[in-house]
Amino acid sequence: MFLDYHGAKIYFSVCGGKNKPVNIFLHGWEQSGECFKRIVSNLKGFRNICIDFPGFGKSEPQSQLNMFSYVQMLVDFCRRNNIKKCNIIGHSFGGRVGILLAALHKDLVERLVLIGSAGIKPKRGMKYHANVFCYKFLKILGCPPKNTGSYDYRQLSPDMRKTFVNIVNTHLEEYCTLIQSPTMIIFGENDTQTPLYMAKKLKKLIKNSQLIVLKHAGHFCFIEREIQVCLILQQFLKEGA
């Protein structure tokens, strides 16, 4: 199904009956709702909704979005579909959106699940700061190096690059402290994209939260440990039903 949002078609899929508690799944950067397909099919007793963010999956792109744009899109989606309360399950970038949504719209978010969530300011080493200094210096001289930025950044269109920069430069520590929803934090022990120190920081900042670390799992721990994660979600989300 598609939702028209500011002139762009946003795709979402629904699994489950209308009169059941609502779970909304938010995917990571360059992913789509399809990544939750197996989890959703095994998560019973809920109305499970997977949304493709603009520019990913089957959704059309929008230009120069920021974190608040994504949050407003979700609020509008819930309003149009008469969703008064929902659980949010966000992976990586989807976790960023979930954090901000839960902080700013407390009445909407019943329970929050953060899987390998981004949003915490990363620790940067000397090499990173040296590269930034070199880039700025060469830019001043009028000859910035080519092919700068991460692999994810270089693969994006110019408009999506601006969105990407807006997102990675928005750190959410202060918003984490505003969350009141019961929160489950799930991280892979070997996650290199959102390392374990970020999970521990989230646990410290979000008052009513618990942390589960999945052994020998990485950034896509919900796929690597599908059955285990599904059981965790089933128990945690049922507690709020």
Secondary structure, DSSP 8 states (H G I E B T S, - for coil): -EEEETTEEEEEEEES-TTS-EEEEE--TT--GGGGHHHHHH--SSEEEEE--TTSTTS---SS--HHHHHHHHHHHHHHTT--SEEEEEETHHHHHHHHHHHH-TTTEEEEEEES---S-----HHHHHHHHHHHHHHHTT---SS-S-HHHHTS-HHHHHHHHHHHT---HHHHTT--S-EEEEEETT-SSS-HHHHHHHHHHSTTEEEEEETT--TTHHHHTHHHHHHHHHHHHHTT-
